[in-house]
Amino acid sequence: MSAGRRRPAPETAKDILGQLDTALQRIGRARGVAEAARFARAARALDEAERGVTATMDAVEAALREDLAALPHAGRAATPGGDGAKV
């Protein structure tokens, strides 16, 4: 990231959750492929990974809410949402 322009904190928080959501979607697609190929062990492992990413997303979302609230200029404008991101 360039040193010239910083992204607003809510935008960065949305990006973080978006990256995790993308990982969750990819794991889900991989699980579907494994199931179609009858790779039962791999499908179970991927199912477990999905649950882990979901739990991670919940924890990160809570942490981001706390981080955003702790910012010096926190307020309603610092709470992202409305575009699919959960924060």
CORJO-V435073 format. One record per pair of residues at least 12 apart in sequence whose ideal C-beta (glycine too) atoms are under 6 Angstrom apart, sorted by sequence separation. I is the first residue (numbers start at 1). J is the second residue. D is the distance in whole Angstrom. If there is no record, write none. Layout:
{{I | J | D} {I | J | D}}
This chain:
{{31 | 43 | 6} {34 | 46 | 6} {31 | 46 | 4} {30 | 46 | 5} {31 | 47 | 6} {27 | 46 | 6} {27 | 49 | 5} {27 | 50 | 5} {64 | 87 | 5} {61 | 86 | 5} {61 | 87 | 6} {24 | 53 | 5} {23 | 53 | 6} {20 | 57 | 5} {13 | 64 | 4} {9 | 68 | 6} {9 | 71 | 6} {14 | 80 | 5} {13 | 80 | 5} {10 | 78 | 6} {17 | 85 | 5} {17 | 86 | 6} {10 | 80 | 4} {17 | 87 | 6} {14 | 85 | 4} {13 | 87 | 5}}
